[in-house]
Amino acid sequence: MEFAVAPTEAGMPGTLEEVTVAVGGHHHSALAAGPVTGEFVLLLHGWPEFADAWTEQLHALGEAGYRALAVDQRGYARGARPERVEDYAIDLLVEDALAFADSQGADRFHLVARDWGSMVAWTLATTHPHRLRSLTVLGTPHPAALQQAIAIDDGQAHDLGYVRFFRHDAGKAEKFLLRDEAAQLRAVYDRRIPVEILERTVARLSEPGALTATLNWYRGATNDVYDIPAGRITVPTLYLWGREDPYLGQSAAELTVHHIDAEYRFQIIEGASQWMAMETPDEVIALLLDHVRRH
């Protein structure tokens, strides 16, 4: 892949830089922090959010001397929004993540991810472990652990019913989420994220074609049995799970340990849900900085 990085706003100390990362024919909006000579940390967001979900972590990493980059991924960035479902296959999403690191000249890097970004991260750690210094995952269990939990826990299978709705009701799902001034989309956040980020996110997802592009991750990156090509993990891993996560249960979180062949820390975040990066940023930052510093 060809890539380039074009800065659009030079950040002063304590501010974030707005940059554009060009990967092949796509142009990804992104936020960056820290010295360009620092160890590289890549942050991958989930659904339905953008790079600014990592604002607090970007600031902390930059202030600690790391070069941190959070990218609006394929389907989220206006300049990286292919229309075909097959353009959201998991291998393409992994290639994007590797190209983001390449754009910063990072042969090895720390990877931090949430939700669908975590599915990309688990897969990348399986297929390209030599590229990673460390892996930090928020919320989403190892895909094989999730499949195991679904098989033994009827509650977990029920809680993922929305995935089947997103996958099989293209068009209908979008209308449901955006009707009545995006009332159902707003409900996804359960009043747990900052209002300014909520309003900015809803506005961006209400743009023509934007929500469909993000939902194409569900339609193109997996199937009805949640197959994701993630295997044994051989890089140091920190896994954080929020006690109040309404969709991903404790059984899958606890089963994840059986798929890690490296240093591993599993931490339950009390009082937090899937939005822990914004709900409990100080706790997440402390654990994240400790993990990356040791690797």
N, C-alpha and C positions, 0 to 999 in steps of 0.2 A: 504494500500500500504506500502511496505517496502521502506525505503529511507536511503540515507547516503550522506555525503558531504566529498569530498576529495580535499584538496587544492593542486594545482599544482604549484603555484607561490606565495610566501609570499610577499605581497605588502608593500613597505615602505610608510610612510606618503606621501600623495599626489599622490600615484600610485593606480592602480586598481589591485585587486587580480583575477587571473584566477582560477576558481574552477570547479569541476565536481559535479553535483547533480544527484544522482542515485535514480530513482523512479521506483519501481518494476524492470522490466527488461531493462529499458531504462537508458541511461547515457546522461545527458544534460550538455553541456559546458555552462559556465556562467561567469559573471563578478561581483565582489563584491567590496564594499568600506565601510569604517567606522568601528567603534568598534563593536565587536560581542555582547557587552552588550547594544548597542543602540536600540531604537525602530525600529522594522523591517519595511522596505519599499520594496515591490515587484514591479518590473517594467516589463511589458509585451509588447513586440514589435509587429509590424504588418507585413503585406506583402508589398514589398519583402525586408526584413531587418533582422538584427540579434541583439543580445544584445548590440553590440557596438553602435547602434543608440542612446543609452541612456548615452554615455560617459560623456557628460557635466553634466547631471543631477546626475549621480553616484558620480562624484567628489564633487559636491555641497552638496549632501545629506550626504556623508561621512564626509566632513569637518564640517558639522553642527551637527555631533554627532549621526546620524542615521546609522543603519546597512542596507545598500541598496544592493539589488541583482537583476540583470537583467539576464534572462535565455534565451538561445537559445531553443525555444519551440519545441514541437513534430513536426517532419518533417524537422526542421531546423538543429538541432544537429545531427552530424553523427551517434551518438550512440542511437538516438531516432527517427528512420525513418521507421516506419511500412509501408508495401506496400499496405494494403487494405484500400480502401476509408472509410469503416465503422469504421476504427480505428481513424478517425478524427471527430467523432461525438462530438457535443458541450459538452455533459456531461463528456466525457473523458478529454477534454481540461480543463474544470473547475476542475476536480479531480487533474489534473497535477498541476494547479496553487495552490490549497490547499496543495498539497504535497510539493511544493517548500517552502511554508511558514512553514510547519511542519518540514522540514529539518533544519530550523533555530531555531526550538523550539518556534515559534511565535504562540501563541494562538490567538492573535489579531494583525492586521497589517494594514498598509496603502497600498493601491493598486493604481498603476499608469499604464495607458495603452493607446495604440494607435491602430487604425485600427482594425484588427481581434483580437488583444489583448484586445481591448475595448469591442468587442462582448462577449468575455469570461468574462470580468470584469462586464459588465452590468448583465450578467446571474448569476455570482457568488454573486454579491451584492443582487440579488433577492432571491437566494436560501440559502445563508449563511450570512445574514447581521450581525449576531452576531460575525463573524470572523473579521469584518472590523472596523478600527478606522475612516478611511476616504476613499473616492474614488476620483481619478482624472482621467479624460478622455480627451484625445487629439483627436479632429477631428470627431470621429464617434458618431453620435447622438444615443439616445436610440433607440433600434430596432423598437419599436412600433411607435415612431415618424417618423422613416424612412419610414415605411409602409404607414403611413398617408400622408407623403409628396409625395410619389410615386403616391398615389391615386388622389391627387389634382394638381400635378405639372408634366406636361408632360416632362419638361426639366430634372427633377430629374430621371424619369424613363429612359430617353434616356442616361443620363450620366452614368448609371449603366449597360449599354449594355455589357461592358467588362466582367462583372460577368457571364452573360449567356454564353459568349464565353468560358470562363475558365471552366464552369461547363459541357458544352455539347461537347466540342471539345478536349477531352483528347488526348494527343499526338500532335495534330495539334497546339494547343495553345503553347505547349512547343517549337516546332520547329519554330513557328513564333517569339517567344520572343528571341530565342537563335541564329537565323540565322544572317549572316553577322556580326560575332563577337559580338553577343548579342546586336545589334543596337536597337531593339525594347525594350528590357529590360532596356537598358541604358536610353531610352527616358522616361521611367516611372518616373525617378527621376527629369526630367526637369531641369537638371543642378543646382539643388537647394541644394544638399548635398555635404559635403567635398569630394574632389577627392579621398583621400586615403580610405575613407569608401566606396565610389562608387566602386573602383577597387577591393577592398577586397570582397565586397558583390557579385559583378558579378562573380568573380572567384569561390566563394563558391557555388553559384547557378548554375554554369556551370558544377559542378561535376556530374557524372552519377547518375541519380535518384533524385538529390536534388530538382530541380525545380518542378518535378511532386509531390514530397512529400509536398512541400509548397502549391501547387495549390490544393492539396487534402483537404485543409481547405475549399475551396469554394465548393468542391464536396461532402464533408461529413458532414460539420457542419451546412449547411442550405439547402434550396430548392429554386425553381424558384420564390417564393413569399417572400423570405427572412424571413422565420419563424425562430426566435430565442426566446427561452423561458425566456425572461426577462419581469418582471412585475414591480410593484411599488418599488421604491427605497427609503429606509428608513435610509440610512447612509449619513452623510454630503458629499456633492458632489461639485466638481469643474469641470466645463466643458469648455474647450478651443476650439475654432473653428477658423481656418484660413480664412480670407476674400478671399484669392485666391485659395481655395481648388477647384480643377477642377471636382471633382466627388461627393462630398457631399455638398449640397446646404444650403443656409441660412434658407429656410423654415423648413427643418428637424431639423436644429440646434435650431431654435426658438421654435419648438413644443416640444422639450425635456422637458421643464419646467413642462409640464402637467403630467409627469410621475414620478415626484420627490416629496416625502412626507418627506422631511428633509431640513436642511439648504442647500441652493443652490446658487452657483454663476456661472453665464454664462459670459464669457469674449471673445470678438472677438479680434483676434490678427491681426492687420493690416499688410499688406505686406507679410504675411506668407500663406503657403498652408498646405497640410497634413504633411509636413516634419518640422513642426514648432520646434520640439525638437532640430533639427540641424540648422534650419534657423534663429531662434530667441531665442537661448538658454537662454540668460540673462533674457528676459521677462518671459519665461516659468518657469525658476528656481525661480524667485522672487515670482510668483504667487503660485507655488507648495510649496515652503518653508513656506509661510504665511499660506497656507491651512493646511499642516500637523502639524505645530506648534500649531495651534488652536484646534487640535483634538488629 
